[in-house]
């Protein structure tokens, strides 16, 4: 389903552009990307942590919806932070964000809120595998206690793997942008006559289909590695919780995979 959603967006995007002469709103791509990623991640988490070899590819239940909502909140918050930071300006001697002047105290509070929110968002990533496998006994407090002595190591694991995935995403999108126009021209998807540009839908769809292949060939393996690292980190948290928390009792399938 994740691949299907991604392909539909890739192929539907040029059709929308050709018929409306407008770009697809970025929020649509944002939601489709998170939805496809959430569906893929749930299946991959369950494969790694529960040993499911053939997850239902069209499954779209409560756990997928919950995973999507939590993932959406995390990504949305980090996107807002990424949007605000470049807009900070101190060249005039005052601190301004998005052209709004703010006091030093407000700026300090904003930094504290952003830093705390980023740490909370990163640690929330730890619970995503638990959502995928329905591990309701793993609470935020229990996971925090289980991470004692390894909290900074876990933090850097999430940051490094997340940065690696982001770089792979940015690189594949940049490469696609560089190759897009030459591919359109070779396949006859774009024609210029008397200064007027015309897009031909059939070759345009073919061009986007061909461009999506290397994009997905890079993106999905890297994302699978990222999700897999989260699963392994969660397994470590669960093992520690089993040793130190009598009240923690995972499902029989998960307990067998933990080999404890």
C-alpha positions in Angstrom: 0.0 0.0 0.0 2.9 2.4 0.8 4.4 1.8 -2.6 1.0 2.2 -4.2 0.3 5.5 -2.5 3.8 6.8 -3.5 3.3 5.7 -7.2 -0.1 7.3 -7.3 1.3 10.6 -6.1 4.2 10.4 -8.5 1.9 9.7 -11.5 -1.0 11.9 -10.4 1.2 14.9 -9.8 2.1 15.6 -13.5 -1.5 15.0 -14.6 -2.6 17.6 -12.1 0.0 20.0 -13.3 -0.7 19.4 -17.0 -4.5 19.9 -16.6 -4.5 22.8 -14.1 -1.2 24.5 -14.8 -0.7 24.6 -11.0 1.6 22.7 -8.7 0.0 20.2 -6.3 -0.3 21.8 -2.8 2.7 20.8 -0.7 0.5 19.7 2.2 -1.0 16.9 0.0 2.4 15.4 -0.6 3.3 15.9 3.1 0.2 13.9 4.2 0.6 11.2 1.5 4.3 10.8 2.5 3.5 10.4 6.2 0.6 8.0 5.5 2.7 5.8 3.2 5.6 5.9 5.6 3.3 5.0 8.6 1.8 2.0 6.8 5.2 0.7 5.7 6.7 1.3 9.2 3.9 -0.6 11.0 4.4 -3.7 8.8 8.2 -3.5 9.1 8.1 -3.1 12.9 5.8 -6.1 13.2 8.1 -8.1 10.9 11.2 -7.3 13.0 9.6 -7.5 16.5 6.9 -10.2 16.0 8.3 -12.2 13.2 5.4 -11.6 10.8 6.6 -12.7 7.4 3.5 -11.7 5.4 1.9 -8.6 6.9 -1.4 -7.7 5.2 -0.3 -5.0 2.7 -3.8 -3.5 2.5 -4.3 -3.4 6.3 -5.5 0.0 7.5 -6.7 -0.3 11.1 -6.5 1.5 14.4 -2.8 0.9 14.9 -1.9 2.4 11.5 -4.1 5.4 12.2 -2.6 5.9 15.7 0.9 5.5 14.2 0.1 8.0 11.5 -1.2 10.6 14.1 1.8 10.3 16.4 4.2 10.4 13.4 2.3 13.4 12.0 2.6 15.3 15.3 6.4 14.6 15.5 7.1 15.5 11.8 4.9 18.6 11.9 6.6 19.9 15.0 10.1 19.4 13.6 9.0 20.9 10.3 7.7 24.0 12.1 11.0 24.3 14.0 12.9 23.9 10.7 10.7 26.6 9.2 11.3 29.1 12.1 15.0 28.8 12.7 16.2 30.2 9.3 13.8 33.2 9.8 15.6 34.3 13.0 17.3 37.7 12.3 19.5 39.7 14.7 21.2 42.0 12.2 19.2 45.1 13.4 20.3 44.6 17.0 16.8 43.2 17.8 15.7 39.6 17.7 13.0 39.0 15.1 11.3 35.8 14.0 9.3 35.9 10.8 9.7 39.7 10.8 8.2 40.0 14.3 10.4 41.6 16.9 10.5 39.8 20.2 12.2 40.5 23.5 15.2 38.6 24.8 13.1 36.9 27.5 10.6 35.7 24.9 13.4 34.5 22.7 14.9 32.6 25.6 11.6 31.0 26.4 11.1 30.1 22.7 14.5 28.4 22.7 13.7 26.4 25.8 10.3 25.4 24.3 11.8 24.4 21.0 14.7 22.5 22.7 12.3 20.7 25.1 9.9 19.9 22.2 12.6 18.5 20.0 13.9 16.2 22.8 10.3 15.1 23.5 9.7 14.5 19.8 12.8 12.4 19.5 12.0 10.4 22.6 8.4 9.9 21.3 9.9 8.1 18.4 10.9 5.4 20.9 7.2 4.5 21.3 6.3 4.2 17.6 7.3 0.4 17.5 5.2 -0.2 20.5 2.2 1.3 18.7 2.8 -1.0 15.8 2.9 -4.2 17.9 0.1 -3.1 20.3 2.5 -3.1 23.3 0.2 -1.2 25.6 2.1 -2.0 28.8 5.1 0.1 27.7 4.4 3.5 29.1 6.5 6.7 28.6 7.6 6.5 32.2 8.6 2.8 32.0 10.6 3.4 28.9 12.3 6.4 30.5 13.3 4.3 33.5 14.5 1.4 31.2 16.7 3.8 29.2 18.7 4.7 32.4 22.3 4.9 31.5 21.6 4.8 27.8 19.5 7.8 27.2 22.1 9.9 25.4 23.1 6.9 23.4 19.5 6.4 22.3 19.2 10.1 21.6 22.2 10.0 19.2 21.0 6.8 17.6 17.7 8.5 16.6 19.4 11.8 15.6 22.0 10.1 13.4 19.7 7.6 11.7 17.1 10.4 11.2 19.7 12.7 9.7 20.9 9.9 7.4 17.3 9.3 6.2 16.7 13.0 5.7 19.9 13.4 3.6 18.9 10.4 1.5 15.4 11.9 1.0 16.8 15.3 0.1 19.5 13.8 -2.2 17.0 11.6 -4.1 14.6 14.6 -4.5 17.4 16.8 -5.7 18.6 14.2 -8.2 15.0 13.8 -9.4 14.7 17.6 -9.9 17.9 17.7 -11.9 16.8 14.8 -14.1 13.2 15.9 -14.5 13.4 18.4 -17.3 15.9 16.5 -19.5 13.7 13.4 -19.1 10.6 15.3 -20.1 12.4 16.7 -23.2 13.7 13.3 -24.3 10.3 11.6 -24.0 8.5 14.5 -25.6 6.5 15.4 -22.5 7.1 19.1 -23.0 6.9 21.1 -26.2 7.6 24.8 -26.8 6.0 26.6 -29.7 6.2 30.4 -30.2 7.1 30.9 -26.6 4.2 28.7 -25.4 4.9 25.6 -23.4 2.6 22.6 -23.7 2.7 19.5 -21.5 1.7 16.1 -23.0 0.1 13.9 -20.4 1.0 10.4 -21.6 4.8 11.0 -22.0 4.7 13.1 -18.8 3.2 10.2 -16.8 5.8 7.8 -18.3 8.6 10.2 -17.4 7.5 10.5 -13.8 7.1 6.8 -13.6 10.7 6.3 -14.7 11.9 9.0 -12.4 10.1 7.4 -9.4 12.0 4.1 -9.8 15.5 5.4 -8.7 13.8 7.6 -6.1 12.0 4.7 -4.4 15.0 2.4 -4.9 17.0 4.8 -2.7 14.3 5.9 -0.3 12.6 2.7 0.8 15.8 0.7 1.7 17.0 3.7 3.7 13.7 4.1 5.4 13.6 0.4 6.1 17.0 0.7 7.8 15.7 3.6 9.9 12.6 1.8 11.0 14.6 -1.4 11.7 17.0 0.6 13.9 14.0 1.9 15.9 12.7 -1.7 16.2 16.0 -2.9 17.6 16.2 0.0 20.0 12.7 -0.7 21.2 13.6 -4.4 21.7 16.5 -3.3 23.9 14.1 -1.0 26.0 11.6 -3.9 26.3 14.3 -6.3 27.5 15.5 -3.9 30.2 11.9 -3.3 31.3 11.3 -7.1 31.6 14.4 -7.4 33.8 13.5 -4.5 36.1 9.8 -4.0 35.9 7.6 -6.8 37.3 4.4 -5.0 36.0 5.6 -5.0 32.4 4.3 -8.0 30.5 4.5 -7.9 26.7 2.5 -10.2 24.4 3.6 -13.8 24.2 4.7 -13.3 20.5 6.9 -10.4 21.5 8.3 -12.1 24.5 9.4 -15.1 22.5 11.2 -12.8 20.0 13.0 -11.2 22.9 14.2 -14.6 23.9 13.8 -13.9 27.7 
